[in-house]
């Protein structure tokens, strides 16, 4: 109780301090559509946080790419196709990124527990955007942004839909 009161007081003073991870719930659902074709590969996906007003990078959530290449040779070849993420963070990263990197995913719905993310655990109170970028070899690229108030003051839900490479993306959060 004392920690929560101190955190709230510091947040009101603008000193920013994140709440303990167990105090809030946040989940991101990403739907990857079925795409037919001879050269269709699983998409590369990057999910990260930006400050809402400035679009400054605030942390990586997930990067899904082809990690099964022998000795990781060529595994990161297509990551620069995630152009916005590559500019924000990827070009300075060494791979795999601990706790962030993962294998590509098949078509279907995929869930990310944002509350378990190290980047979210380190967030100061404020307005952010969860950014989802999807790119596919021999395919297209899409970028979606969803607003995130951290820590959430009340239950919130945001949704966005892509047109080709990504389907519905839903962000839910509650204190």
C-alpha positions in Angstrom: 0.0 0.0 0.0 2.8 2.4 0.9 4.6 1.6 -2.4 1.4 2.4 -4.4 0.9 5.7 -2.6 4.5 6.7 -3.1 4.3 5.8 -6.8 1.1 7.8 -7.2 2.6 10.8 -5.4 5.8 10.7 -7.5 3.8 10.3 -10.7 1.6 13.4 -9.8 4.8 15.4 -9.2 6.0 14.4 -12.6 9.0 12.4 -11.2 7.7 9.2 -12.9 8.0 5.8 -11.4 6.4 2.7 -12.7 4.0 0.6 -10.6 5.0 -2.9 -9.7 4.3 -5.3 -12.6 1.7 -7.3 -10.6 -0.3 -4.2 -10.0 -1.6 -3.9 -13.6 -2.5 -6.1 -16.5 -1.8 -5.3 -20.2 -2.1 -7.6 -23.1 -1.5 -7.2 -26.9 -3.3 -9.6 -29.3 -1.8 -9.7 -32.9 -3.6 -11.5 -35.7 -1.5 -12.5 -38.6 -3.7 -13.3 -41.6 -3.4 -16.4 -43.9 -1.8 -15.3 -47.2 -1.8 -17.6 -50.1 1.0 -17.8 -52.6 4.0 -19.8 -53.7 6.6 -17.6 -52.1 4.8 -16.6 -48.9 7.0 -16.7 -45.9 6.1 -16.1 -42.2 6.3 -12.3 -41.5 8.9 -10.6 -39.4 7.3 -8.6 -36.6 8.6 -5.9 -34.3 6.6 -4.5 -31.3 8.0 -1.6 -29.4 7.1 1.4 -27.3 7.4 5.1 -28.1 6.5 8.2 -26.1 3.2 9.5 -27.5 4.1 13.2 -27.9 7.7 12.9 -29.2 7.7 9.4 -30.8 11.0 8.8 -28.9 11.9 5.1 -28.5 11.0 3.8 -25.1 11.7 0.0 -25.3 11.4 -3.2 -27.3 8.6 -5.6 -26.6 9.1 -8.3 -29.2 11.0 -9.0 -32.4 10.0 -12.1 -34.3 12.4 -13.2 -37.1 13.8 -16.4 -38.7 16.0 -17.6 -35.9 16.5 -21.1 -37.4 19.2 -20.3 -39.8 22.3 -22.4 -39.3 24.6 -20.6 -36.8 22.3 -17.6 -37.1 23.9 -16.7 -40.5 21.5 -14.6 -42.5 18.9 -14.8 -39.7 18.8 -11.0 -39.4 19.0 -10.3 -43.2 15.4 -9.1 -43.5 15.1 -7.2 -40.2 16.0 -3.8 -41.9 12.7 -4.3 -43.8 11.0 -3.4 -40.5 12.1 0.1 -41.4 10.5 2.1 -38.6 11.7 -0.3 -35.9 15.1 -0.5 -37.5 15.6 3.3 -37.3 14.3 3.4 -33.8 16.2 0.5 -32.3 17.1 -2.4 -34.5 20.2 -0.9 -36.2 21.9 -0.5 -32.8 20.9 -3.9 -31.4 22.9 -7.1 -31.1 20.9 -10.3 -31.8 19.3 -12.1 -30.4 17.9 -9.5 -28.0 17.5 -11.2 -24.6 13.9 -11.5 -23.6 12.7 -9.9 -26.8 13.7 -12.0 -29.8 11.6 -14.9 -30.9 10.9 -17.1 -33.9 8.5 -16.0 -36.6 4.9 -17.0 -36.0 2.4 -18.7 -38.3 -1.0 -17.2 -39.3 -3.4 -16.9 -36.4 -3.8 -14.9 -33.2 -0.8 -14.3 -31.0 -0.8 -12.9 -27.4 1.9 -10.8 -25.8 1.7 -10.2 -22.0 2.9 -6.6 -21.9 3.0 -6.6 -18.1 5.7 -9.3 -18.2 7.9 -7.2 -20.6 11.1 -5.7 -19.2 10.5 -2.6 -21.2 7.1 -2.1 -19.7 8.3 -2.8 -16.2 10.8 0.1 -16.6 8.3 2.7 -18.0 7.7 5.9 -16.1 4.1 7.0 -15.8 2.9 8.7 -19.0 1.4 8.5 -22.5 2.9 6.0 -24.8 2.2 4.2 -28.1 2.6 0.5 -28.7 3.9 0.2 -32.3 3.5 -3.0 -34.3 5.4 -3.3 -37.6 5.0 -6.3 -39.9 7.1 -7.0 -43.0 7.3 -10.1 -45.2 9.9 -11.3 -47.6 8.4 -11.0 -51.1 5.4 -9.2 -49.5 4.4 -5.9 -48.0 4.9 -3.9 -44.8 2.5 -2.4 -42.4 2.7 -0.3 -39.2 0.0 0.2 -36.6 0.0 2.4 -33.5 -2.1 1.9 -30.4 -2.3 4.4 -27.5 -1.2 3.2 -24.0 -1.6 5.2 -20.8 0.9 3.8 -18.3 0.1 2.8 -15.7 -3.6 2.5 -16.7 -6.0 4.5 -14.6 -9.0 2.5 -15.7 -9.7 -0.4 -18.0 -8.9 0.6 -21.6 -9.0 -1.1 -25.0 -7.6 0.1 -28.3 -7.8 -1.6 -31.7 -6.3 -1.1 -35.1 -6.5 -3.2 -38.3 -4.0 -3.7 -41.1 -5.0 -4.2 -44.7 -2.7 -7.0 -45.9 0.2 -8.1 -43.7 -1.4 -7.9 -40.3 -5.1 -8.3 -39.2 -6.6 -7.0 -36.0 -4.3 -5.8 -33.3 -5.9 -5.3 -29.9 -4.4 -3.7 -26.8 -6.2 -4.1 -23.4 -5.1 -2.8 -20.1 -6.5 -2.4 -16.6 -5.2 -1.4 -13.2 
